[in-house]
Amino acid sequence: MGEHAATGRQNTTFRLAQKDSHVPVAQQHPEDFDAFVRRDLPAGRLGTVEEISDVVTFLLSDRASRVNGTDLAVDGAQGRPSARGY
């Protein structure tokens, strides 16, 4: 992934949580889903559009010049094994 570093181009990807996939579960079992969010997500809530856009804005800025060759998970820790209940 870092083969373009010498050219000044960054090669960083980011993965978002699958928040839309939670909608049917949240609607069908709201109490269970709320308990899952409180129990398994460190912030105790889903992320917001603003939080995602802050990450994208940072990655596009000069301040992210040292971020290269990585896959950044922007999922509030939803991708960790213990949070895969839904």
C-alpha positions in Angstrom: 0.0 0.0 0.0 2.8 2.4 0.6 4.3 2.2 -2.9 3.0 5.7 -3.7 4.5 7.4 -0.6 7.5 8.8 -2.5 5.1 10.5 -5.0 3.3 12.4 -2.2 0.1 10.5 -2.8 -1.7 8.9 0.2 -3.2 5.4 0.0 -5.5 5.1 3.0 -8.9 3.5 3.1 -11.6 3.6 5.7 -14.4 1.3 6.6 -17.7 2.4 8.0 -20.0 0.5 10.2 -23.0 -1.1 8.5 -25.5 1.2 10.2 -28.3 0.7 7.7 -28.2 -3.1 8.3 -29.1 -2.4 11.9 -32.4 -0.7 11.1 -34.6 -3.8 10.6 -33.2 -5.4 13.8 -33.7 -2.1 15.7 -37.3 -1.8 14.5 -38.2 -5.5 15.2 -36.4 -5.8 18.5 -35.9 -2.3 19.9 -35.2 -3.4 23.5 -32.6 -6.1 22.4 -30.9 -3.7 20.0 -30.7 -0.9 22.7 -29.2 -3.4 25.1 -26.7 -4.5 22.4 -25.6 -0.9 21.8 -25.2 -0.1 25.5 -23.4 -3.4 26.2 -21.1 -3.8 23.2 -20.3 -0.3 21.8 -17.9 1.7 24.0 -19.7 5.0 23.4 -23.0 3.3 24.1 -24.5 4.7 20.9 -24.2 4.6 17.1 -22.0 7.1 15.3 -23.4 10.2 13.6 -22.9 11.5 10.1 -21.0 14.4 11.5 -18.5 12.1 13.2 -17.9 10.2 9.9 -17.5 13.5 8.0 -14.9 14.7 10.6 -12.8 11.6 9.8 -13.0 12.1 6.1 -12.2 15.8 6.4 -9.2 14.9 8.5 -7.9 12.3 6.0 -8.2 14.9 3.2 -6.4 17.6 5.2 -2.7 18.3 5.4 -2.8 17.2 9.0 -3.2 13.6 7.8 0.1 13.7 5.8 1.6 10.9 7.9 -1.4 8.6 7.6 -0.6 6.3 4.7 -1.0 2.7 3.8 -3.6 1.8 6.3 -7.3 0.8 6.5 -9.0 2.9 9.1 -12.1 1.4 10.8 -14.6 4.1 11.5 -17.1 1.9 13.2 -17.1 2.8 16.9 -15.5 -0.6 17.6 -18.5 -2.4 16.0 -16.0 -4.5 14.0 -14.4 -6.2 16.9 -15.5 -9.8 17.5 -17.5 -9.2 20.7 -19.7 -6.7 18.9 -20.9 -9.0 16.1 -24.2 -9.9 17.8 -26.1 -8.0 15.1 
